[in-house]
């Protein structure tokens, strides 16, 4: 899995176009765009206040891949395409299905 974390909100159409392009790659399972919730609608929790606050993001482009080596290659391409972002590559260790079993 590859994440591209944006500190400033880009045009959502740009991210959707990136997903459409990435979906042509056989190594990509799916892609999603995550938007940060409006902070006025969700006040800071007591837990976050006690910890001293969380670092926030505005948007995230999430790309699920089938294998880690392909995720790493895609991460490099996305880092070049979106240079002022934070890129992460993660490995899914397990998944819970509808019946509650891995």
C-alpha positions as CSV (number, residue, x, y, z in Angstrom):
1,X,0.0,0.0,0.0
2,X,1.2,3.5,-0.9
3,X,0.1,6.7,0.8
4,X,0.6,10.2,-0.4
5,X,-0.1,12.6,2.5
6,X,-0.9,16.3,1.6
7,X,-0.5,19.1,4.1
8,X,-2.4,21.4,1.7
9,X,-5.5,20.4,-0.1
10,X,-4.8,19.7,-3.8
11,X,-7.5,19.7,-6.5
12,X,-9.4,16.4,-6.0
13,X,-9.7,16.1,-9.8
14,X,-5.9,15.8,-9.9
15,X,-5.9,12.9,-7.5
16,X,-8.8,11.2,-9.2
17,X,-6.9,11.4,-12.5
18,X,-3.8,9.9,-10.8
19,X,-5.9,7.0,-9.6
20,X,-7.4,6.4,-13.1
21,X,-3.8,6.3,-14.5
22,X,-2.5,4.0,-11.8
23,X,-5.4,1.6,-12.2
24,X,-4.0,0.7,-15.6
25,X,-1.1,-0.9,-13.8
26,X,-1.8,-4.6,-13.1
27,X,0.0,-4.3,-9.8
28,X,-2.6,-1.8,-8.5
29,X,-5.7,-3.2,-6.8
30,X,-7.5,0.0,-6.0
31,X,-7.1,3.7,-5.1
32,X,-8.9,6.1,-2.9
33,X,-8.9,9.8,-2.0
34,X,-9.3,10.7,1.7
35,X,-10.3,14.2,2.8
36,X,-9.8,15.5,6.3
37,X,-12.9,16.1,8.2
38,X,-13.8,19.7,9.0
39,X,-12.2,20.5,12.4
40,X,-15.2,22.6,13.3
41,X,-17.5,19.5,13.0
42,X,-15.1,17.3,15.1
43,X,-13.7,19.0,18.1
44,X,-10.3,17.9,19.5
45,X,-10.7,14.8,21.8
46,X,-9.6,14.8,25.4
47,X,-7.1,12.1,24.5
48,X,-5.5,14.3,21.8
49,X,-5.4,17.2,24.2
50,X,-3.6,15.1,26.7
51,X,-1.0,13.9,24.1
52,X,-0.4,17.4,22.9
53,X,-2.2,17.3,19.6
54,X,-1.8,15.3,16.4
55,X,-0.2,16.3,13.2
56,X,-3.0,16.9,10.7
57,X,-3.3,16.2,6.9
58,X,-5.6,17.8,4.4
59,X,-5.9,14.9,2.0
60,X,-4.4,11.5,1.3
61,X,-4.1,9.5,-1.9
62,X,-4.1,5.8,-1.0
63,X,-3.1,3.2,-3.5
64,X,-3.4,-0.5,-2.7
65,X,-0.9,-2.7,-4.6
66,X,-0.6,-6.5,-4.7
67,X,3.1,-6.7,-3.8
68,X,5.6,-4.5,-1.9
69,X,8.2,-4.2,-4.8
70,X,5.5,-2.7,-7.0
71,X,4.4,-0.4,-4.2
72,X,7.9,0.9,-3.9
73,X,8.2,1.7,-7.6
74,X,4.8,3.5,-7.6
75,X,5.9,5.4,-4.5
76,X,8.9,6.8,-6.4
77,X,6.7,7.9,-9.3
78,X,4.2,9.5,-6.9
79,X,7.0,11.3,-5.0
80,X,8.2,12.8,-8.3
81,X,4.6,13.8,-9.3
82,X,3.8,15.2,-5.9
83,X,7.1,16.5,-4.5
84,X,5.9,18.4,-1.5
85,X,4.2,15.5,0.1
86,X,5.0,12.6,2.5
87,X,5.1,9.2,0.9
88,X,4.6,6.0,2.8
89,X,4.8,2.3,1.8
90,X,3.0,-0.1,4.0
91,X,2.5,-3.9,4.1
92,X,-0.9,-5.2,5.0
93,X,-0.4,-7.9,7.6
94,X,-4.0,-9.2,7.9
95,X,-7.5,-8.5,6.8
96,X,-10.8,-9.2,8.5
97,X,-13.5,-10.4,6.2
98,X,-17.3,-10.0,6.6
99,X,-17.5,-13.2,8.7
100,X,-14.9,-11.8,11.1
101,X,-12.1,-14.2,10.1
102,X,-8.8,-13.5,8.3
